[in-house]
Amino acid sequence: MSEKLPPCPTCSGEYTYEMGALLVCPECGHEWSPSDAPMADSADRVINDSVGNVLADGDTVTVVRTLKVKGSPTGIKAGTKVRNIRLVDGVDGHDIDCKVDGFGAMQLKSSVVKKV
């Protein structure tokens, strides 16, 4: 095989093969058309804050509601400013990586912050 087939869009399996006009993944059984648009890259992904503003790396945001932090008696209070955020592909919707004064490095959800 001289041409490299794309990985499976469902499970990212690399052992895809052609079956007629479709591509098939033997690992999960997913079938798709090679003319289908590939999944959006993380660089093309747009992340919005709680009021719909588009966020970017290096932005300053404000926490819009009090957040409980495991191991802390007080948590992060609403109105806390977080500087120099970084957008990431986090777990469970946590798409902002940042340092919060008094708490250290953590991940936040974009739905609980507002761009300043």
N, C-alpha and C positions, 0 to 999 in steps of 0.2 A: 504494500500500500504506500503510494507516494504522497497522498494528501492526508493531512491530519484532520480528523473529525473533531468537532467541538465536544466538550464534556457535557454530561447530562445537566439540564437546567434545574432539575429537581433535587438530585442527590450529589451532583458534581462528580459522578463516576466517569472515569476516563476510558472505559472499554466500550464505547458506543460503536454501533455498526449500522450499515445501511440495509434496509429491507424495502425494496421497491422505492417509492418516493418518500419514505419516512426514515428518520433516524430512531434507533431503539437503544435503550439502556438495559443491558442484561442484569444489572444489579438491582434496579427497582422496578423494571418493566415499563417505564415511561416511554411513550412514543410521541414524537413531535416532527413537524415539517422543518427542513433546513432553511426554508425561506422565512420562518418566524423570526421576529426581531430578538436579538439576544437580550438577556436580562440587563437592567440598568446597572451601570457601574457605580460604585460608592461615591466616585467623584462627581457624578451627575445627579446625585441625590440631593434634594432640597430639604433642609430641616427648618421648621418654623417654631417660633416661641408660642406662648399661651395666647397671644393676641393676633398672631398671624404674620409677624415680622420675620423676614428671612435671616437666619443666623449664619455666621461665618467664623472661621478660626480667628482668635485674637479679640473677639468682641467682649464687651463688659455687659453682664446681665444682672438683674435683680430677682431674688427669690420672691414669688408672689404669695406663697402661703407657708405657714410654719411646717417644717418637716421633722419627723422623728428620726433620730440617728441612733442606731443600735450601740449601746454602751455609753451613751451620753444622757445625763438627766434632763438637759434643756432642749437639745435639738437645734436646728437652724431656724432662726426667727424670720418671719416675713419681712422683706425690706433689706435683707443682707445682700450687699454687692459682691459679685464674684467677677474677678478680672481675668482677662487673658484665657478664655475658654478654648477648648480644642474639641472638634466634632469627631466622634468615633462611631464604629459599629459595636455598640455595647450589648449587654445581656438584658432581657426583659424591658426593652424600650429606653434604657439609660444610654442616651446618645451624646452626652456632654461629659468630657473629662476635664476636671478643674481642681484647683486648690482653694478651699474655703478657709478664711482666717479663723483660727481657733479650733479647726477640725482636721485640717490636712487635706491630702489628696482623696478625691472621691468622684463618683459618677452621678450625674443628675439626669432627670428626664427633661426634655425640652418643654413639656407641658406644664412645668412648675416654675418657669422662669420667664422674664420679660426683658427684652433688649433695652438698654439705656440709651 
